[in-house]
Amino acid sequence: MGVKIAVQIPSDPRDEILAFVRQLGVEWVVSWAYGERANYDTYVGTRRRVEDAGLNLWSIGNANVHNMEEVTLNLPGRDEKIEEYKRYLRDIGRAGLRYTTYAHMGNGIWSTEPELTRGGARARAFDLDKAKEGRWGEKRFAGPLTHGREYTEDEIWDNFEYFIRAVVPVAEEYDIKIGIHPDDPPVPVLGGVPRCIFSSFDGYRRALEIADSDNVGLCLCVGCWLEGGDLMGKDVLETVRYFGGRRKIFKVHFRNVDRPLPHFVETFVDDGYMDMYKVMKALREVDFDGVVIPDHIPAFVGGGYVGIAYSIAYMKALLQRANEELGR
């Protein structure tokens, strides 16, 4: 029970990274599988590998059924992708996993050229005036109209309802929580595709009402919420209190940005415009008992392990302070 700080690792982790996680004093990990590795054997093998190292696997995602343009935009192959997603749910359920993250973007994650943050660290950025394309995996979605026309908000909502009503029965049968990630960035329209559902508080609230299931909730990306700023309708603390108080937050991506849209740069967890202690404290106040992971860490001198270690240490300190202040 309680907040579980976790590290994201590959689905075929080396001994070195498993030892690194243990040295951090972290007990939980999350992972993703890509391409042909996204199958039942991988899910079971990753879980066994992690548990043999004395750790716990919270989730293993399948990138092949994440940000499915066929589903979000009702393109040819939609029903086949939904069946693939349902098979994935059954596979992780049989593998003993009870959570997955899902994103519903029709034309990928949009970024512009990396920029520099504190100390000259290279970091992901987005500048609306320079944005030209979205990306997901090997796919590129070039504007101004990524799919040849403008879509309506009603279409996007209808497509989500079609998808979620198809997959909820499987999630409930296998007791799997689906945490839906915000659109990144939460710009109202990109490439002719409205981001009208998972780019605001009201959008999430309506979507969860449509899903009407205890098994559908949020993967709350704090960074995306901060990117949106006033566009989100409620700030991240109000969002934690509302959805967290209703047991609808299953996982948290703990990251910061320097400012909201139209132009932001992802930065170190202690260097953005949000005081991240307030977020950690709010999670504790609602008795959040899922995982919290560092996400999109700027490039430290010394390599990726340095950035993970810095972020985890900072997060552990925030959690300790919140526990002490709240007396539980």
Sequence and secondary structure as in RCSB ss.txt:
>XXXX:A:sequence
MGVKIAVQIPSDPRDEILAFVRQLGVEWVVSWAYGERANYDTYVGTRRRVEDAGLNLWSIGNANVHNMEEVTLNL
PGRDEKIEEYKRYLRDIGRAGLRYTTYAHMGNGIWSTEPELTRGGARARAFDLDKAKEGRWGEKRFAGPLTHGRE
YTEDEIWDNFEYFIRAVVPVAEEYDIKIGIHPDDPPVPVLGGVPRCIFSSFDGYRRALEIADSDNVGLCLCVGCW
LEGGDLMGKDVLETVRYFGGRRKIFKVHFRNVDRPLPHFVETFVDDGYMDMYKVMKALREVDFDGVVIPDHIPAF
VGGGYVGIAYSIAYMKALLQRANEELGR
>XXXX:A:secstr
   EEEEEEESS  HHHHHHHHHTT  EEEEEE GGG SHHHHHHHHHHHHHTT EEEEEEEGGGSS HHHHTT 
TTHHHHHHHHHHHHHHHHHTT  EEEE   SS EE EEEEEEGGGEEEEEEEGGG  EEEETTEEEESS TTSS 
  HHHHHHHHHHHHHHHHHHHHHTT EEEE   SS  SEETTEE  STTSHHHHHHHHHHH  TTEEEEEEHHHH
HHHGGGGSS HHHHIIIIIHTT EEEEEE EESS TTEEEEE TTSSSS HHHHHHHHHHTT  SEEEE S  B 
TT HHHHHHHHHHHHHHHHHHHHHHHT 
